[in-house]
Amino acid sequence: MAIPGGIFEGEKRGITERRREKIEYIKIKMQEEENKKRREEIKKIEQIYNSLEPSQQEKIRIETENRLPDFWKEKLNMVRVKGETSKLLEGVLEEKRREIIKEWIDSGRIKV
């Protein structure tokens, strides 16, 4: 007795779909884990920054602003004139500040 060819094709599609779902699930879990690690790193660096002397914080602020690309420096200068800031500019400043703090830790300028 012959087995209809469509039965095996249907099983293969089901297996393939389950594999795709499993891969997608793993990708989502890995992304969630990366996001969690990033949030923890951000929190740790903010705690380090807040524990610094005001003079060190000021040096980091100045270096942060000096390292901004020209586009963002212009935006920052406009903020100073108008007194209004954007969430995007704040995010760029925070990310650049974290970058500097990590470099300072690696170089020994900040002890943790």
N, C-alpha and C positions, 0 to 999 in steps of 0.2 A: 504494500500500500504506500502510495506516495504522500509525502507531507507537503502541504501547500507552502510555497516559498515565502509568502507574506508573513507567516508566523515568526520565522527567524528574523526577518527585517524589523518587525514590531518589537521584538525582544531587544535587538541591537539598539534601536532608537531609545528604548526605555533605559537601557544601561548607559548610553551616551548622555542622555538627559540627566540621569542621577549623578554622573561624573561631573558634568557642568555645574550642577547645583552644589556639589561638594566643593569644587574648586572656588566657586563664587563665595560660598560660606567661609572658606579658609581665607580668601582675600579680604573679606569684610573683617574677620577677626584679627588678621594681621594689621589692618589699617587702624582698627580700634586700639590695638596694643601700641602702635606707633604714636597715635594721638595722646594716649595716656602718658607715655614716656615724655613726650614733648611738653605736656602740661606740667608734669612733675619737674622737668628741667627749668621751665619758665618760672615756676614758683620758687625753686631753689635759688636761681639767679636773682630774682627780685628780693629775696630775703638777704642775700649777700649784699646787694646794692643798698638796701635800707640799713644794713648794719655798718656801712662805711661812714667815715667822718664826712661832714659837709664839704670840706675842701676836696676830698677825693671824688665825691659825687659831682662837684662842679667841674673838675678836670674831665671826668667821663662825659658830662654834658657837652663841654666844649669840643672834645674829641669826636663825639657823636655828630655834632653839627658840622664839624670840619670834614668829616668823611662822607657826608651826604652827596649824592650826585647833584649837579647844578640845578636840575629840574626841582628837586625837593628843597634845595636851599632857597630858591625863589619862592616856593610855596611857604616856607618857614618865615621868610622875610615879610610876605604878605600877611601872614597870621599876626606877626608882631605889630604891623601897622593897623590892621583891622581889629585885632583882638579876637578873631574867630578861628577856631581850629577844626580840622576834619578828623574823623576816625581813621581814615587812611593814613594821613600824615602822622598821627599819634602811633599807629601801628608800625610805620616805617622807622620812626625814632626809637621805639621800644626794641624792635628787632636789631637795629644797629647798636643800641646800648648793650644788649645782651651779647652781641658779637664781641664788643670791646671788653666787656667784663670777662668773658671766657678767655680772650687773649691775655688779659692782665693776670688771670689766675694761672694760665699756662706759663707765663713769663716770670711769675713770682712777684709781680707788683702788688697783687692781692693775695694774702694768706687766708686759706680756709681750713 
